[in-house]
Amino acid sequence: MEELLFTVAKGLVEDKDAVQITVDEPNEEGIIVYHLTVSEEDMGRVIGKQGRIAKAIRVVMRAAAVREGTKVMVEIG
């Protein structure tokens, strides 16, 4: 899952070295939270107009999580 998020994020940004992902332990509801951080200049590329790209990233991650039988949430910041 983390590799999928890395691949998607690195494909969107110019500063590929600034892409960082931290993963929280599953909470009481079993949701794993992925925190994606990119450079300030690339933040607009990851969020997109009206948040469309961010929504698409979350949809892809949720779909992959369903295949693995887990629940995920992606926070971009």
Secondary structure, 3 states (H helix, E strand, C coil): CHHHHHHHHHHHCCCHHHCEEEECCCCCCCEEEEEEECCHHHHHHHHCHHHHHHHHHHHHHHHHHHHHCCEEEEEEC
